Amino acid sequence: MRTPSWMMLRTTAVASAMAVAALAGLAMLPAAAAHAQSTAAARGLPDFTDLVDQVGPSVVNIRTLEKVSNNAGDSLGMDEDMLEFFRRFGLPVPNVPRQRSPRGSQSEEEQPRGVGSGFILTGDGYVMTNAHVVEGADEVIVTLTDKREFKAKIVGADKRTDVAVVKIDAKNLPAVKIGDVSKLRVGEWVMAIGSPFGLENSVTAGIVSAKQRDTGDYLPFIQTDVAINPGNSGGPLINMRGEVVGINSQIYSRSGGFMGISFAIPVDEAIRVSDQLRASGKVTRGRIGVQIGPVTKDVAESIGLGKAEGALVSAVEPDSPAAKAGVEAGDVITKFEGKTIEKVSDLPRLVGNTKPGTKSTITVLRRGKLKDLSMVIAEVPGDEAAAKAKPGSDSSKSSQGSLENKSLGLTLGELTAAQKKELSVKGGVRVMAATDAAARAGLREGDVILQLANAEVTDLKSFEAAWAKADKAKPVNVLVRRGDWAQYVLIRPSK
């Protein structure tokens, strides 16, 4: 492969800079070299050769095929030369129609869809990979390191965690050893084996860059700098003890290729999913029926939480476990089954991993006080649709009087019985106008205020009482309901 001219220029420039630096620091060179040698001697460099021999036979290549009608398109489709390019490099074939066959045949033929990796989970033929590797495949081919090929059956796949299990008809296979992810440390050396661009049994290595990296609702990813490219997906991430600690799944890239950041699914999460897939072919998850958001530092301090942790309940689904347990919009869930919710993504993971039907306890912070609530966990529907927020009520303004607070920039009115029923709230006051401080905080006409300065607001009188006790020198926290959603807003009173 030839080196591009711009790269040669850059390399020459770097080499020249290094030469100048070396001349400038000549007097310090012996000491620096001695230090480097002593450090290398003390720690040594990792040798992955034994690991490759140990784990390599457990890693497999996975090819997927799809049935394509050879007269599905016309001259606007993909020609044979372009298809051959995708076949050679094991890349997924784009979903475009192929050119019409010269014979006009109506038959279907199998074409390569993509390539990935996997590893042998059990000696009797269960193989773990990524869900996106086998998604949409009409046929899955698993190739072992000894070149044996097997047609695999897809046991099950879970899109939320990107974990899939396939089964081949073989026995006495070399299964991997599963490691303890909790013992994995940032900075630790790890190795990956896979089939980047269809190049089987390729080995790359690097270090763990971070743990508990949030890129999804159900997975705290392991971040590494191990080179991962298309085709590595589904392959194992291995520690220096020869144990699998993750499944290589994603990369961060602006070019489509490796840019120094890759992500692996923690193997303990993957095993939990695979156990369910092998038992029933699907994964069941728990749910409590709340919409949640993060707690900011300012809000945490204003409501007495101390530090920014927990999950702020912005909406509660009717007839859900949370609704039946008495959870309210504006509650901050701080614990689930005694485990602290340090960040908002912790809650769906903990609840999702709980078996439906289990009686569980959550701890909420409500108006400055902690409260334990018990509920029975429900099951996430298989094809759960995203909840859509309803627009705010356009009901006529209350005629039961109004209140103007110039410091907050609010003109407020009472809620009618119909409005309370529509919003499923016991009380509150309706924003009739928001100016100055309130407008700057984002409030607008039609919003409903449920709390002020950690005090419940049921009507105009209770709002006045809460304002009388509030510290006017500090931002005031206000729990605002807009449509089906609720959130805390900080208003800085005008002086």
Salt bridges, closest charged atoms under 4 A:
GLU66 OE1 - ARG113 NH1 3.11
GLU80 OE1 - ARG87 NH2 3.76
GLU80 OE2 - ARG98 NH2 2.04
GLU84 OE1 - ARG87 NH1 3.14
GLU84 OE2 - ARG88 NE 3.49
GLU109 OE2 - ARG98 NH1 2.83
GLU135 OE2 - LYS159 NZ 3.41
GLU139 OE2 - LYS151 NZ 3.71
ASP146 OD2 - ARG148 NE 2.87
GLU149 OE2 - ARG63 NH2 2.89
ASP158 OD2 - ARG285 NH2 2.51
ASP162 OD2 - HIS132 ND1 2.80
GLU200 OE1 - LYS147 NZ 3.61
ASP214 OD1 - ARG349 NH2 2.39
GLU243 OE1 - ARG241 NE 3.41
GLU269 OE1 - ARG272 NH1 3.01
GLU309 OE1 - LYS307 NZ 3.78
GLU317 OE1 - ARG287 NH2 2.50
GLU328 OE2 - ARG366 NH1 3.60
ASP331 OD2 - ARG366 NH2 2.72
ASP346 OD1 - LYS343 NZ 3.59
ASP346 OD1 - ARG349 NH1 4.00
GLU384 OE1 - ARG160 NH2 3.97
GLU384 OE2 - ARG287 NE 3.68
GLU445 OE2 - LYS397 NZ 3.41
ASP447 OD2 - ARG482 NH2 2.69
GLU456 OE1 - ARG367 NH2 3.69
ASP484 OD1 - ARG481 NH2 3.92
